[in-house]
Amino acid sequence: MKIKTSELTGAALDWAVAKCEGNEISIPKGYLWIPTECYATYWQQGGPIIEREGIALYLYGGSEWNAHVGGRESVGPTPLIAAMRCYVAAKWNHEVEIPEELK
């Protein structure tokens, strides 16, 4: 299933970041995938990616976070969500193919 990176949240966003990080993840049909890394939730996991990739963050309009890296821009309700969406967009463009189980 294709989804816009701007719409990625929760397990789907964590899955996409994990794939960008080179982790091979298979989800058997009908099973729920629970991420072991929650990049868009925990600074200990998403923060190193932000630092390594040089993702710039700023608050836009007082309620939305904006992230920039490599000519890509993403927004989100939190800095980690914006940054991880931006990271995925920089690696895979503005749409990604995710397993149906993550929709």
C-alpha positions as CSV (number, residue, x, y, z in Angstrom):
1,M,0.0,0.0,0.0
2,K,1.4,3.4,-0.9
3,I,1.2,6.3,1.5
4,K,2.4,9.8,1.5
5,T,5.3,10.5,3.9
6,S,3.4,13.5,5.1
7,E,0.7,11.1,6.4
8,L,2.9,8.5,8.1
9,T,2.3,8.1,11.8
10,G,2.7,5.5,14.6
11,A,3.9,2.0,13.6
12,A,3.9,2.9,9.9
13,L,6.3,5.8,10.4
14,D,8.6,3.7,12.7
15,W,8.6,0.9,10.1
16,A,9.5,3.3,7.3
17,V,12.4,4.8,9.4
18,A,13.6,1.3,10.3
19,K,13.7,0.4,6.6
20,C,15.6,3.6,5.9
21,E,18.1,2.6,8.6
22,G,18.6,-0.7,6.7
23,N,16.6,-3.0,9.1
24,E,15.0,-5.9,7.3
25,I,11.5,-6.3,8.7
26,S,9.0,-8.9,7.6
27,I,5.4,-8.9,8.9
28,P,3.5,-12.2,8.5
29,K,0.0,-11.6,7.0
30,G,-2.6,-10.9,9.6
31,Y,-0.1,-10.1,12.4
32,L,0.3,-6.9,14.3
33,W,3.8,-5.4,14.1
34,I,5.0,-3.7,17.3
35,P,8.1,-1.7,16.7
36,T,11.1,-2.2,18.9
37,E,12.4,1.2,17.9
38,C,9.9,4.1,18.2
39,Y,11.9,6.7,16.3
40,A,9.1,9.2,16.2
41,T,8.3,8.9,19.9
42,Y,11.6,8.6,21.8
43,W,14.4,11.1,21.5
44,Q,16.9,8.4,22.4
45,Q,16.0,6.7,19.1
46,G,15.1,9.5,16.8
47,G,17.5,12.1,18.1
48,P,20.7,10.4,16.8
49,I,19.2,10.2,13.3
50,I,18.4,14.0,13.5
51,E,21.9,14.7,14.5
52,R,23.6,12.4,12.1
53,E,21.5,13.5,9.1
54,G,21.7,17.2,10.0
55,I,17.9,17.6,10.0
56,A,16.9,21.2,10.9
57,L,13.8,21.7,13.0
58,Y,11.8,24.8,13.8
59,L,8.3,25.6,15.2
60,Y,6.0,27.0,12.5
61,G,3.1,29.1,13.4
62,G,3.2,28.1,17.1
63,S,1.7,24.7,16.6
64,E,3.4,22.8,13.8
65,W,7.0,21.6,13.5
66,N,8.9,21.8,10.3
67,A,11.9,19.7,9.4
68,H,14.4,20.2,6.5
69,V,17.2,18.0,5.1
70,G,18.6,17.5,1.7
71,G,16.1,19.7,-0.1
72,R,13.2,17.9,1.6
73,E,10.7,19.5,3.9
74,S,8.1,17.9,6.2
75,V,5.8,19.0,8.9
76,G,4.3,17.3,12.0
77,P,2.7,17.9,15.3
78,T,5.9,17.1,17.2
79,P,9.6,17.7,16.2
80,L,10.3,13.9,16.1
81,I,7.4,13.2,13.8
82,A,8.3,16.0,11.5
83,A,12.0,15.0,11.5
84,M,11.3,11.3,10.8
85,R,8.8,12.1,8.0
86,C,11.5,14.3,6.5
87,Y,14.2,11.6,6.9
88,V,11.9,9.1,5.1
89,A,11.0,11.6,2.4
90,A,14.8,12.3,1.8
91,K,15.5,8.6,1.4
92,W,12.3,7.5,-0.5
93,N,10.7,10.6,-1.9
94,H,7.1,11.7,-1.0
95,E,5.4,8.2,-1.1
96,V,6.4,4.9,0.4
97,E,5.2,1.4,0.0
98,I,4.2,0.0,3.4
99,P,2.7,-3.4,4.4
100,E,-1.1,-3.5,4.5
101,E,-0.9,-4.5,8.2
102,L,0.4,-1.0,9.1
103,K,-2.4,1.1,7.5
